[in-house]
Amino acid sequence: MSRIEIIRGDITQSCVDAIVNAANCSLLGGGGVDGAIHRAAGPELLAECRTLHGCETGKAKITKAYRLPANYVIHTPGPVWHGGGHGEEELLASCYRSCLGLASENGCKSVDFPSISTGVYHFPLEKAAKIAIGSIAAYLNTHPEIERVRMVCFDARTEGFYLDALEKLA
Ligand code: ADP
């Protein structure tokens, strides 16, 4: 699946059609990558997010990206890990599918994702990486309009798990 790439970096620097924000259901900002995106995008992003009235876990909503180099931000609340018996795996897969669906609808050809739910939401990284890569690959198989999807990993440990998951897919 040559349209999927794993890179190390800060997603606020990504110069792509859409970056994904690992948001919370309020869509009003938080810590981690969410905080970094809001800081870099400026207060206009929060103002637009206020008009959206939140988002359910596993779904996604799109906004402009304001001061970021990307064109759009796609916000998706990932599942909080509660041991795996609460639909967490299906909800995480749904995050990736929902974001890519919005990317297609909005003409985005390049999309960068952070590692959704593996920070303060504590989703086990190995499982999350498999679900992410599997969901993205399945979507790309039936959606040629998306040319490139990158996982932007903030640290080497995260990058390692995503590289493994991509290798196992091949
Ligand atoms: P969640 O609440 O979905 O777990 P977090 O923001 O806590 O979201 O963490 C998700 C992932 O995003 C973690 O791997 C974290 O290290 C990473 N992260 C934090 N800041 C950035 C950034 N600027 N760019 C890319 N990834 C980031």
Backbone and ligand atoms as CSV (ligand in chain L), in Angstrom:
chain,resi,resn,atom,element,x,y,z
A,1,MET,N,N,0.868,-1.205,0.000
A,1,MET,CA,C,0.000,0.000,0.000
A,1,MET,C,C,0.898,1.247,0.000
A,2,SER,N,N,1.362,1.626,-1.199
A,2,SER,CA,C,2.358,2.699,-1.301
A,2,SER,C,C,1.754,4.085,-1.068
A,3,ARG,N,N,0.441,4.171,-0.955
A,3,ARG,CA,C,-0.160,5.491,-0.686
A,3,ARG,C,C,-0.198,5.795,0.808
A,4,ILE,N,N,0.265,4.866,1.651
A,4,ILE,CA,C,0.349,5.135,3.091
A,4,ILE,C,C,1.814,5.315,3.475
A,5,GLU,N,N,2.093,6.380,4.210
A,5,GLU,CA,C,3.463,6.620,4.687
A,5,GLU,C,C,3.435,6.870,6.195
A,6,ILE,N,N,4.525,6.479,6.833
A,6,ILE,CA,C,4.692,6.743,8.264
A,6,ILE,C,C,5.845,7.733,8.386
A,7,ILE,N,N,5.616,8.846,9.034
A,7,ILE,CA,C,6.712,9.786,9.239
A,7,ILE,C,C,6.747,10.222,10.694
A,8,ARG,N,N,7.862,10.795,11.067
A,8,ARG,CA,C,8.035,11.343,12.401
A,8,ARG,C,C,7.895,12.842,12.271
A,9,GLY,N,N,7.128,13.493,13.136
A,9,GLY,CA,C,7.038,14.942,13.036
A,9,GLY,C,C,5.925,15.536,13.868
A,10,ASP,N,N,5.735,16.828,13.621
A,10,ASP,CA,C,4.718,17.623,14.310
A,10,ASP,C,C,3.643,17.945,13.272
A,11,ILE,N,N,2.442,17.470,13.507
A,11,ILE,CA,C,1.386,17.569,12.493
A,11,ILE,C,C,0.972,19.025,12.226
A,12,THR,N,N,1.275,19.927,13.157
A,12,THR,CA,C,0.914,21.330,12.910
A,12,THR,C,C,1.757,21.928,11.773
A,13,GLN,N,N,2.830,21.245,11.422
A,13,GLN,CA,C,3.704,21.730,10.339
A,13,GLN,C,C,3.324,21.141,8.987
A,14,SER,N,N,2.373,20.236,8.960
A,14,SER,CA,C,2.062,19.497,7.727
A,14,SER,C,C,1.425,20.383,6.669
A,15,CYS,N,N,2.018,20.337,5.493
A,15,CYS,CA,C,1.543,21.125,4.363
A,15,CYS,C,C,0.731,20.206,3.448
A,16,VAL,N,N,-0.463,19.843,3.888
A,16,VAL,CA,C,-1.291,18.886,3.138
A,16,VAL,C,C,-2.711,19.451,3.012
A,17,ASP,N,N,-3.561,18.757,2.280
A,17,ASP,CA,C,-4.934,19.250,2.118
A,17,ASP,C,C,-5.672,19.237,3.456
A,18,ALA,N,N,-5.512,18.164,4.230
A,18,ALA,CA,C,-6.205,18.099,5.525
A,18,ALA,C,C,-5.346,17.409,6.567
A,19,ILE,N,N,-5.317,18.002,7.771
A,19,ILE,CA,C,-4.752,17.288,8.913
A,19,ILE,C,C,-5.915,16.873,9.812
A,20,VAL,N,N,-5.696,15.780,10.526
A,20,VAL,CA,C,-6.717,15.286,11.450
A,20,VAL,C,C,-6.325,15.691,12.866
A,21,ASN,N,N,-7.320,16.097,13.628
A,21,ASN,CA,C,-7.139,16.435,15.031
A,21,ASN,C,C,-7.752,15.340,15.895
A,22,ALA,N,N,-6.951,14.769,16.790
A,22,ALA,CA,C,-7.471,13.826,17.789
A,22,ALA,C,C,-8.137,14.668,18.870
A,23,ALA,N,N,-9.407,14.977,18.647
A,23,ALA,CA,C,-10.135,15.949,19.464
A,23,ALA,C,C,-10.847,15.254,20.623
A,24,ASN,N,N,-11.608,16.028,21.391
A,24,ASN,CA,C,-12.554,15.421,22.336
A,24,ASN,C,C,-13.960,15.817,21.880
A,25,CYS,N,N,-14.969,15.247,22.515
A,25,CYS,CA,C,-16.340,15.423,21.996
A,25,CYS,C,C,-16.831,16.867,22.036
A,26,SER,N,N,-16.225,17.699,22.850
A,26,SER,CA,C,-16.661,19.102,22.903
A,26,SER,C,C,-16.188,19.868,21.663
A,27,LEU,N,N,-15.116,19.411,21.051
A,27,LEU,CA,C,-14.422,20.109,19.945
A,27,LEU,C,C,-13.914,21.494,20.369
A,28,LEU,N,N,-13.796,21.721,21.670
A,28,LEU,CA,C,-13.387,23.052,22.127
A,28,LEU,C,C,-11.936,23.090,22.601
A,29,GLY,N,N,-11.157,22.130,22.157
A,29,GLY,CA,C,-9.728,22.134,22.471
A,29,GLY,C,C,-9.429,21.308,23.700
A,30,GLY,N,N,-8.159,20.939,23.824
A,30,GLY,CA,C,-7.738,20.108,24.949
A,30,GLY,C,C,-6.226,20.100,24.993
A,31,GLY,N,N,-5.671,18.991,25.497
A,31,GLY,CA,C,-4.218,18.892,25.568
A,31,GLY,C,C,-3.666,18.181,24.348
A,32,GLY,N,N,-2.429,17.740,24.437
A,32,GLY,CA,C,-1.811,16.926,23.391
A,32,GLY,C,C,-1.869,17.574,22.021
A,33,VAL,N,N,-2.158,16.760,21.025
A,33,VAL,CA,C,-2.147,17.252,19.642
A,33,VAL,C,C,-3.266,18.275,19.428
A,34,ASP,N,N,-4.368,18.117,20.119
A,34,ASP,CA,C,-5.506,19.050,20.030
A,34,ASP,C,C,-5.063,20.465,20.448
A,35,GLY,N,N,-4.388,20.543,21.576
A,35,GLY,CA,C,-3.896,21.840,22.054
A,35,GLY,C,C,-2.899,22.447,21.084
A,36,ALA,N,N,-2.013,21.606,20.562
A,36,ALA,CA,C,-0.984,22.090,19.625
A,36,ALA,C,C,-1.644,22.644,18.355
A,37,ILE,N,N,-2.665,21.950,17.857
A,37,ILE,CA,C,-3.352,22.394,16.639
A,37,ILE,C,C,-4.071,23.724,16.883
A,38,HIS,N,N,-4.769,23.830,17.998
A,38,HIS,CA,C,-5.480,25.092,18.286
A,38,HIS,C,C,-4.499,26.251,18.485
A,39,ARG,N,N,-3.392,26.007,19.167
A,39,ARG,CA,C,-2.405,27.080,19.364
A,39,ARG,C,C,-1.850,27.561,18.034
A,40,ALA,N,N,-1.537,26.591,17.158
A,40,ALA,CA,C,-0.908,26.961,15.880
A,40,ALA,C,C,-1.921,27.557,14.897
A,41,ALA,N,N,-3.184,27.141,14.987
A,41,ALA,CA,C,-4.192,27.631,14.030
A,41,ALA,C,C,-4.699,29.021,14.402
A,42,GLY,N,N,-4.642,29.344,15.708
A,42,GLY,CA,C,-5.138,30.643,16.160
A,42,GLY,C,C,-6.588,30.569,16.631
A,43,PRO,N,N,-7.078,31.651,17.245
A,43,PRO,CA,C,-8.398,31.645,17.893
A,43,PRO,C,C,-9.576,31.474,16.921
A,44,GLU,N,N,-9.347,31.740,15.645
A,44,GLU,CA,C,-10.437,31.570,14.665
A,44,GLU,C,C,-10.874,30.113,14.600
A,45,LEU,N,N,-9.943,29.191,14.843
A,45,LEU,CA,C,-10.314,27.765,14.789
A,45,LEU,C,C,-11.317,27.452,15.907
A,46,LEU,N,N,-11.025,27.924,17.107
A,46,LEU,CA,C,-11.940,27.681,18.223
A,46,LEU,C,C,-13.302,28.324,17.935
A,47,ALA,N,N,-13.285,29.492,17.350
A,47,ALA,CA,C,-14.549,30.180,17.027
A,47,ALA,C,C,-15.377,29.331,16.057
A,48,GLU,N,N,-14.741,28.759,15.042
A,48,GLU,CA,C,-15.507,27.903,14.111
A,48,GLU,C,C,-15.971,26.628,14.813
A,49,CYS,N,N,-15.098,26.064,15.657
A,49,CYS,CA,C,-15.471,24.829,16.372
A,49,CYS,C,C,-16.695,25.040,17.260
A,50,ARG,N,N,-16.812,26.233,17.843
A,50,ARG,CA,C,-17.976,26.527,18.704
A,50,ARG,C,C,-19.291,26.424,17.945
A,51,THR,N,N,-19.253,26.654,16.638
A,51,THR,CA,C,-20.492,26.604,15.834
A,51,THR,C,C,-20.899,25.163,15.517
A,52,LEU,N,N,-20.035,24.197,15.827
A,52,LEU,CA,C,-20.287,22.806,15.411
A,52,LEU,C,C,-21.050,21.999,16.464
A,53,HIS,N,N,-21.117,22.505,17.689
A,53,HIS,CA,C,-21.855,21.857,18.777
A,53,HIS,C,C,-21.388,20.433,19.041
A,54,GLY,N,N,-20.063,20.251,19.059
A,54,GLY,CA,C,-19.488,18.967,19.461
A,54,GLY,C,C,-19.556,17.899,18.389
A,55,CYS,N,N,-19.074,16.716,18.760
A,55,CYS,CA,C,-19.008,15.595,17.811
A,55,CYS,C,C,-18.991,14.303,18.617
A,56,GLU,N,N,-19.682,13.286,18.099
A,56,GLU,CA,C,-19.695,11.989,18.795
A,56,GLU,C,C,-18.387,11.240,18.560
A,57,THR,N,N,-18.018,10.423,19.514
A,57,THR,CA,C,-16.849,9.544,19.369
A,57,THR,C,C,-17.000,8.686,18.105
A,58,GLY,N,N,-15.935,8.616,17.323
A,58,GLY,CA,C,-15.965,7.794,16.101
A,58,GLY,C,C,-16.464,8.524,14.867
A,59,LYS,N,N,-17.043,9.713,15.054
A,59,LYS,CA,C,-17.489,10.538,13.917
A,59,LYS,C,C,-16.458,11.645,13.680
A,60,ALA,N,N,-16.715,12.523,12.719
A,60,ALA,CA,C,-15.746,13.577,12.404
A,60,ALA,C,C,-16.448,14.814,11.869
A,61,LYS,N,N,-15.823,15.963,12.077
A,61,LYS,CA,C,-16.316,17.230,11.516
A,61,LYS,C,C,-15.136,18.011,10.950
A,62,ILE,N,N,-15.400,18.797,9.916
A,62,ILE,CA,C,-14.316,19.491,9.218
A,62,ILE,C,C,-14.420,21.000,9.409
A,63,THR,N,N,-13.265,21.642,9.532
A,63,THR,CA,C,-13.206,23.111,9.588
A,63,THR,C,C,-12.081,23.591,8.678
A,64,LYS,N,N,-12.020,24.894,8.536
A,64,LYS,CA,C,-10.858,25.488,7.890
A,64,LYS,C,C,-9.656,25.370,8.844
A,65,ALA,N,N,-8.468,25.679,8.321
A,65,ALA,CA,C,-7.258,25.476,9.134
A,65,ALA,C,C,-6.582,26.783,9.549
A,66,TYR,N,N,-7.151,27.922,9.120
A,66,TYR,CA,C,-6.672,29.233,9.560
A,66,TYR,C,C,-5.165,29.391,9.411
A,67,ARG,N,N,-4.416,29.595,10.511
A,67,ARG,CA,C,-2.979,29.922,10.374
A,67,ARG,C,C,-2.101,28.700,10.123
A,68,LEU,N,N,-2.696,27.534,10.043
A,68,LEU,CA,C,-1.902,26.324,9.761
A,68,LEU,C,C,-1.590,26.247,8.266
A,69,PRO,N,N,-0.523,25.560,7.898
A,69,PRO,CA,C,-0.227,25.406,6.465
A,69,PRO,C,C,-1.201,24.478,5.734
A,70,ALA,N,N,-1.905,23.608,6.451
A,70,ALA,CA,C,-2.897,22.727,5.811
A,70,ALA,C,C,-4.118,23.564,5.387
A,71,ASN,N,N,-4.974,22.980,4.532
A,71,ASN,CA,C,-6.188,23.694,4.113
A,71,ASN,C,C,-7.363,23.461,5.057
A,72,TYR,N,N,-7.446,22.241,5.600
A,72,TYR,CA,C,-8.568,21.887,6.472
A,72,TYR,C,C,-8.061,21.152,7.706
A,73,VAL,N,N,-8.867,21.231,8.767
A,73,VAL,CA,C,-8.668,20.361,9.928
A,73,VAL,C,C,-9.912,19.476,10.044
A,74,ILE,N,N,-9.696,18.173,10.129
A,74,ILE,CA,C,-10.793,17.232,10.355
A,74,ILE,C,C,-10.687,16.768,11.802
A,75,HIS,N,N,-11.726,17.074,12.578
A,75,HIS,CA,C,-11.698,16.808,14.019
A,75,HIS,C,C,-12.429,15.500,14.297
A,76,THR,N,N,-11.782,14.603,15.011
A,76,THR,CA,C,-12.450,13.339,15.364
A,76,THR,C,C,-12.156,12.967,16.808
A,77,PRO,N,N,-13.172,12.781,17.632
A,77,PRO,CA,C,-12.933,12.292,18.981
A,77,PRO,C,C,-12.725,10.780,18.958
A,78,GLY,N,N,-11.542,10.352,19.356
A,78,GLY,CA,C,-11.258,8.925,19.453
A,78,GLY,C,C,-11.866,8.359,20.728
A,79,PRO,N,N,-11.949,7.013,20.806
A,79,PRO,CA,C,-12.465,6.393,22.028
A,79,PRO,C,C,-11.431,6.429,23.162
A,80,VAL,N,N,-11.916,6.627,24.365
A,80,VAL,CA,C,-11.076,6.447,25.553
A,80,VAL,C,C,-10.992,4.937,25.780
A,81,TRP,N,N,-9.798,4.413,26.042
A,81,TRP,CA,C,-9.631,2.975,26.282
A,81,TRP,C,C,-10.149,2.609,27.667
A,82,HIS,N,N,-11.177,1.719,27.695
A,82,HIS,CA,C,-11.718,1.255,28.979
A,82,HIS,C,C,-11.554,-0.252,29.110
A,83,GLY,N,N,-10.506,-0.805,28.486
A,83,GLY,CA,C,-10.247,-2.239,28.605
A,83,GLY,C,C,-10.607,-3.036,27.360
A,84,GLY,N,N,-11.302,-2.447,26.429
A,84,GLY,CA,C,-11.578,-3.109,25.150
A,84,GLY,C,C,-12.974,-3.674,25.011
A,85,GLY,N,N,-13.739,-3.679,26.091
A,85,GLY,CA,C,-15.075,-4.260,26.052
A,85,GLY,C,C,-16.185,-3.252,25.773
A,86,HIS,N,N,-15.823,-2.061,25.360
A,86,HIS,CA,C,-16.827,-1.010,25.152
A,86,HIS,C,C,-16.837,-0.502,23.711
A,87,GLY,N,N,-16.516,-1.400,22.800
A,87,GLY,CA,C,-16.561,-1.012,21.380
A,87,GLY,C,C,-15.405,-0.131,20.946
A,88,GLU,N,N,-14.340,-0.091,21.753
A,88,GLU,CA,C,-13.245,0.826,21.448
A,88,GLU,C,C,-12.620,0.568,20.078
A,89,GLU,N,N,-12.443,-0.717,19.720
A,89,GLU,CA,C,-11.750,-1.009,18.453
A,89,GLU,C,C,-12.577,-0.532,17.263
A,90,GLU,N,N,-13.872,-0.833,17.284
A,90,GLU,CA,C,-14.745,-0.409,16.180
A,90,GLU,C,C,-14.850,1.119,16.128
A,91,LEU,N,N,-14.882,1.762,17.285
A,91,LEU,CA,C,-14.957,3.235,17.306
A,91,LEU,C,C,-13.688,3.854,16.726
A,92,LEU,N,N,-12.537,3.255,17.029
A,92,LEU,CA,C,-11.290,3.799,16.482
A,92,LEU,C,C,-11.263,3.634,14.955
A,93,ALA,N,N,-11.660,2.469,14.471
A,93,ALA,CA,C,-11.728,2.253,13.011
A,93,ALA,C,C,-12.676,3.268,12.381
A,94,SER,N,N,-13.778,3.524,13.065
A,94,SER,CA,C,-14.764,4.475,12.565
A,94,SER,C,C,-14.184,5.894,12.474
A,95,CYS,N,N,-13.317,6.268,13.401
A,95,CYS,CA,C,-12.649,7.580,13.323
A,95,CYS,C,C,-11.907,7.712,11.996
A,96,TYR,N,N,-11.095,6.700,11.685
A,96,TYR,CA,C,-10.290,6.776,10.447
A,96,TYR,C,C,-11.193,6.819,9.220
A,97,ARG,N,N,-12.221,5.959,9.199
A,97,ARG,CA,C,-13.151,5.949,8.051
A,97,ARG,C,C,-13.897,7.275,7.917
A,98,SER,N,N,-14.384,7.810,9.027
A,98,SER,CA,C,-15.160,9.066,8.984
A,98,SER,C,C,-14.300,10.217,8.475
A,99,CYS,N,N,-13.059,10.275,8.947
A,99,CYS,CA,C,-12.158,11.357,8.512
A,99,CYS,C,C,-11.880,11.255,7.015
A,100,LEU,N,N,-11.620,10.045,6.559
A,100,LEU,CA,C,-11.307,9.892,5.135
A,100,LEU,C,C,-12.549,10.166,4.280
A,101,GLY,N,N,-13.711,9.809,4.786
A,101,GLY,CA,C,-14.953,10.123,4.072
A,101,GLY,C,C,-15.119,11.630,3.895
A,102,LEU,N,N,-14.854,12.385,4.954
A,102,LEU,CA,C,-14.949,13.849,4.868
A,102,LEU,C,C,-13.879,14.406,3.938
A,103,ALA,N,N,-12.695,13.806,3.970
A,103,ALA,CA,C,-11.620,14.247,3.071
A,103,ALA,C,C,-12.079,14.075,1.620
A,104,SER,N,N,-12.630,12.915,1.290
A,104,SER,CA,C,-13.120,12.672,-0.074
A,104,SER,C,C,-14.191,13.688,-0.461
A,105,GLU,N,N,-15.152,13.899,0.429
A,105,GLU,CA,C,-16.264,14.825,0.122
A,105,GLU,C,C,-15.780,16.241,-0.121
A,106,ASN,N,N,-14.650,16.600,0.498
A,106,ASN,CA,C,-14.145,17.968,0.389
A,106,ASN,C,C,-12.976,18.110,-0.578
A,107,GLY,N,N,-12.767,17.096,-1.385
A,107,GLY,CA,C,-11.746,17.181,-2.434
A,107,GLY,C,C,-10.312,17.128,-1.939
A,108,CYS,N,N,-10.112,16.597,-0.730
A,108,CYS,CA,C,-8.745,16.506,-0.189
A,108,CYS,C,C,-8.054,15.263,-0.745
A,109,LYS,N,N,-6.896,15.457,-1.303
A,109,LYS,CA,C,-6.138,14.333,-1.883
A,109,LYS,C,C,-5.030,13.856,-0.945
A,110,SER,N,N,-4.604,14.711,-0.028
A,110,SER,CA,C,-3.548,14.328,0.922
A,110,SER,C,C,-4.025,14.598,2.337
A,111,VAL,N,N,-3.869,13.575,3.188
A,111,VAL,CA,C,-4.386,13.659,4.562
A,111,VAL,C,C,-3.319,13.164,5.530
A,112,ASP,N,N,-3.073,13.932,6.580
A,112,ASP,CA,C,-2.144,13.523,7.641
A,112,ASP,C,C,-2.913,13.250,8.931
A,113,PHE,N,N,-2.635,12.088,9.529
A,113,PHE,CA,C,-3.267,11.705,10.802
A,113,PHE,C,C,-2.249,11.695,11.932
A,114,PRO,N,N,-2.656,12.076,13.148
A,114,PRO,CA,C,-1.858,11.751,14.332
A,114,PRO,C,C,-2.290,10.363,14.806
A,115,SER,N,N,-1.629,9.847,15.803
A,115,SER,CA,C,-1.987,8.547,16.356
A,115,SER,C,C,-3.170,8.733,17.309
A,116,ILE,N,N,-4.383,8.581,16.749
A,116,ILE,CA,C,-5.608,8.880,17.505
A,116,ILE,C,C,-5.746,7.937,18.714
A,117,SER,N,N,-6.090,8.502,19.850
A,117,SER,CA,C,-6.427,7.785,21.099
A,117,SER,C,C,-5.247,7.169,21.857
A,118,THR,N,N,-4.025,7.265,21.327
A,118,THR,CA,C,-2.918,6.574,22.027
A,118,THR,C,C,-2.164,7.476,23.003
A,119,GLY,N,N,-2.649,8.699,23.194
A,119,GLY,CA,C,-2.049,9.597,24.180
A,119,GLY,C,C,-2.818,9.495,25.479
A,120,VAL,N,N,-3.450,10.569,25.886
A,120,VAL,CA,C,-4.175,10.560,27.161
A,120,VAL,C,C,-5.384,9.618,27.140
A,121,TYR,N,N,-5.833,9.176,25.964
A,121,TYR,CA,C,-6.957,8.235,25.901
A,121,TYR,C,C,-6.512,6.775,26.061
A,122,HIS,N,N,-5.180,6.547,26.113
A,122,HIS,CA,C,-4.608,5.261,26.552
A,122,HIS,C,C,-4.978,4.025,25.740
A,123,PHE,N,N,-5.334,4.186,24.480
A,123,PHE,CA,C,-5.575,3.007,23.629
A,123,PHE,C,C,-4.224,2.306,23.440
A,124,PRO,N,N,-4.150,0.966,23.613
A,124,PRO,CA,C,-2.857,0.288,23.445
A,124,PRO,C,C,-2.296,0.536,22.044
A,125,LEU,N,N,-1.038,0.945,22.031
A,125,LEU,CA,C,-0.441,1.439,20.787
A,125,LEU,C,C,-0.384,0.385,19.680
A,126,GLU,N,N,-0.016,-0.841,20.028
A,126,GLU,CA,C,0.132,-1.865,18.984
A,126,GLU,C,C,-1.223,-2.138,18.317
A,127,LYS,N,N,-2.241,-2.262,19.131
A,127,LYS,CA,C,-3.605,-2.490,18.636
A,127,LYS,C,C,-4.080,-1.286,17.811
A,128,ALA,N,N,-3.823,-0.100,18.311
A,128,ALA,CA,C,-4.269,1.121,17.624
A,128,ALA,C,C,-3.609,1.237,16.249
A,129,ALA,N,N,-2.323,0.907,16.192
A,129,ALA,CA,C,-1.594,1.021,14.919
A,129,ALA,C,C,-2.176,0.051,13.892
A,130,LYS,N,N,-2.459,-1.183,14.316
A,130,LYS,CA,C,-3.047,-2.182,13.407
A,130,LYS,C,C,-4.397,-1.710,12.883
A,131,ILE,N,N,-5.219,-1.193,13.775
A,131,ILE,CA,C,-6.556,-0.734,13.389
A,131,ILE,C,C,-6.451,0.460,12.436
A,132,ALA,N,N,-5.551,1.379,12.752
A,132,ALA,CA,C,-5.384,2.578,11.917
A,132,ALA,C,C,-4.958,2.181,10.499
A,133,ILE,N,N,-3.902,1.403,10.425
A,133,ILE,CA,C,-3.363,1.043,9.096
A,133,ILE,C,C,-4.381,0.187,8.331
A,134,GLY,N,N,-5.024,-0.747,9.018
A,134,GLY,CA,C,-6.025,-1.596,8.367
A,134,GLY,C,C,-7.202,-0.776,7.837
A,135,SER,N,N,-7.679,0.166,8.631
A,135,SER,CA,C,-8.837,0.978,8.217
A,135,SER,C,C,-8.470,1.904,7.059
A,136,ILE,N,N,-7.289,2.501,7.149
A,136,ILE,CA,C,-6.855,3.409,6.069
A,136,ILE,C,C,-6.684,2.617,4.770
A,137,ALA,N,N,-6.032,1.456,4.860
A,137,ALA,CA,C,-5.786,0.649,3.657
A,137,ALA,C,C,-7.103,0.215,3.013
A,138,ALA,N,N,-8.054,-0.204,3.838
A,138,ALA,CA,C,-9.353,-0.641,3.302
A,138,ALA,C,C,-10.044,0.519,2.594
A,139,TYR,N,N,-9.974,1.691,3.184
A,139,TYR,CA,C,-10.611,2.861,2.558
A,139,TYR,C,C,-9.941,3.202,1.225
A,140,LEU,N,N,-8.620,3.232,1.240
A,140,LEU,CA,C,-7.893,3.623,0.016
A,140,LEU,C,C,-8.146,2.643,-1.126
A,141,ASN,N,N,-8.355,1.369,-0.782
A,141,ASN,CA,C,-8.624,0.357,-1.814
A,141,ASN,C,C,-9.841,0.705,-2.658
A,142,THR,N,N,-10.802,1.352,-2.053
A,142,THR,CA,C,-12.036,1.662,-2.792
A,142,THR,C,C,-12.172,3.160,-3.091
A,143,HIS,N,N,-11.154,3.940,-2.743
A,143,HIS,CA,C,-11.236,5.394,-2.960
A,143,HIS,C,C,-9.960,5.934,-3.586
A,144,PRO,N,N,-9.836,5.813,-4.899
A,144,PRO,CA,C,-8.622,6.265,-5.588
A,144,PRO,C,C,-8.422,7.775,-5.533
A,145,GLU,N,N,-9.479,8.519,-5.165
A,145,GLU,CA,C,-9.340,9.985,-5.163
A,145,GLU,C,C,-8.388,10.466,-4.061
A,146,ILE,N,N,-8.177,9.668,-3.041
A,146,ILE,CA,C,-7.199,10.041,-1.999
A,146,ILE,C,C,-5.831,9.511,-2.441
A,147,GLU,N,N,-4.910,10.438,-2.648
A,147,GLU,CA,C,-3.611,10.049,-3.218
A,147,GLU,C,C,-2.589,9.628,-2.168
A,148,ARG,N,N,-2.651,10.259,-0.992
A,148,ARG,CA,C,-1.627,9.946,0.007
A,148,ARG,C,C,-2.150,10.177,1.418
A,149,VAL,N,N,-1.901,9.202,2.274
A,149,VAL,CA,C,-2.237,9.331,3.699
A,149,VAL,C,C,-0.956,9.084,4.494
A,150,ARG,N,N,-0.662,10.018,5.398
A,150,ARG,CA,C,0.516,9.822,6.251
A,150,ARG,C,C,0.093,9.754,7.710
A,151,MET,N,N,0.761,8.867,8.456
A,151,MET,CA,C,0.656,8.860,9.906
A,151,MET,C,C,1.825,9.701,10.401
A,152,VAL,N,N,1.512,10.795,11.084
A,152,VAL,CA,C,2.565,11.671,11.606
A,152,VAL,C,C,2.774,11.332,13.074
A,153,CYS,N,N,3.892,10.654,13.339
A,153,CYS,CA,C,4.161,10.148,14.699
A,153,CYS,C,C,5.052,11.127,15.439
A,154,PHE,N,N,4.675,11.414,16.648
A,154,PHE,CA,C,5.372,12.440,17.434
A,154,PHE,C,C,6.650,11.897,18.071
A,155,ASP,N,N,6.722,10.589,18.257
A,155,ASP,CA,C,7.892,10.016,18.934
A,155,ASP,C,C,8.277,8.692,18.271
A,156,ALA,N,N,9.493,8.250,18.559
A,156,ALA,CA,C,10.056,7.066,17.889
A,156,ALA,C,C,9.283,5.793,18.231
A,157,ARG,N,N,8.810,5.674,19.453
A,157,ARG,CA,C,8.084,4.460,19.865
A,157,ARG,C,C,6.807,4.324,19.030
A,158,THR,N,N,6.082,5.417,18.919
A,158,THR,CA,C,4.849,5.408,18.125
A,158,THR,C,C,5.172,5.075,16.672
A,159,GLU,N,N,6.181,5.722,16.139
A,159,GLU,CA,C,6.582,5.478,14.747
A,159,GLU,C,C,6.888,4.000,14.524
A,160,GLY,N,N,7.586,3.377,15.489
A,160,GLY,CA,C,7.951,1.966,15.373
A,160,GLY,C,C,6.734,1.063,15.227
A,161,PHE,N,N,5.712,1.308,16.021
A,161,PHE,CA,C,4.504,0.467,15.949
A,161,PHE,C,C,3.760,0.659,14.629
A,162,TYR,N,N,3.723,1.869,14.133
A,162,TYR,CA,C,3.033,2.102,12.848
A,162,TYR,C,C,3.825,1.514,11.686
A,163,LEU,N,N,5.153,1.597,11.754
A,163,LEU,CA,C,5.974,0.975,10.696
A,163,LEU,C,C,5.747,-0.536,10.680
A,164,ASP,N,N,5.696,-1.149,11.850
A,164,ASP,CA,C,5.428,-2.601,11.954
A,164,ASP,C,C,4.076,-2.950,11.344
A,165,ALA,N,N,3.072,-2.151,11.707
A,165,ALA,CA,C,1.715,-2.448,11.219
A,165,ALA,C,C,1.657,-2.312,9.702
A,166,LEU,N,N,2.350,-1.350,9.158
A,166,LEU,CA,C,2.347,-1.169,7.693
A,166,LEU,C,C,3.087,-2.310,7.010
A,167,GLU,N,N,4.190,-2.735,7.623
A,167,GLU,CA,C,4.974,-3.850,7.065
A,167,GLU,C,C,4.128,-5.127,7.033
A,168,LYS,N,N,3.385,-5.356,8.101
A,168,LYS,CA,C,2.579,-6.590,8.199
A,168,LYS,C,C,1.431,-6.593,7.208
A,169,LEU,N,N,1.026,-5.424,6.791
A,169,LEU,CA,C,-0.074,-5.323,5.824
A,169,LEU,C,C,0.382,-5.818,4.452
A,170,ALA,N,N,1.665,-5.607,4.143
A,170,ALA,CA,C,2.181,-5.900,2.796
A,170,ALA,C,C,2.253,-7.395,2.523
L,1,ADP,P1,P,-5.796,11.258,22.483
L,1,ADP,O1,O,-6.590,12.072,23.476
L,1,ADP,O2,O,-6.623,10.894,21.257
L,1,ADP,O3,O,-5.119,10.089,23.117
L,1,ADP,P2,P,-3.297,12.864,22.441
L,1,ADP,O4,O,-3.155,14.210,21.828
L,1,ADP,O5,O,-3.170,12.746,23.915
L,1,ADP,O6,O,-4.727,12.292,21.898
L,1,ADP,O7,O,-2.258,11.868,21.778
L,1,ADP,C1,C,-2.376,11.333,20.488
L,1,ADP,C2,C,-0.998,11.226,19.852
L,1,ADP,O8,O,-0.630,12.503,19.323
L,1,ADP,C3,C,0.134,10.822,20.809
L,1,ADP,O9,O,0.967,9.876,20.148
L,1,ADP,C4,C,0.878,12.146,21.010
L,1,ADP,O10,O,2.257,11.920,21.295
L,1,ADP,C5,C,0.716,12.752,19.644
L,1,ADP,N1,N,0.996,14.199,19.496
L,1,ADP,C6,C,1.020,15.183,20.417
L,1,ADP,N2,N,1.320,16.368,19.829
L,1,ADP,C7,C,1.483,16.118,18.500
L,1,ADP,C8,C,1.815,16.905,17.361
L,1,ADP,N3,N,2.029,18.217,17.459
L,1,ADP,N4,N,1.903,16.285,16.139
L,1,ADP,C9,C,1.678,14.957,16.011
L,1,ADP,N5,N,1.359,14.170,17.041
L,1,ADP,C10,C,1.269,14.730,18.273
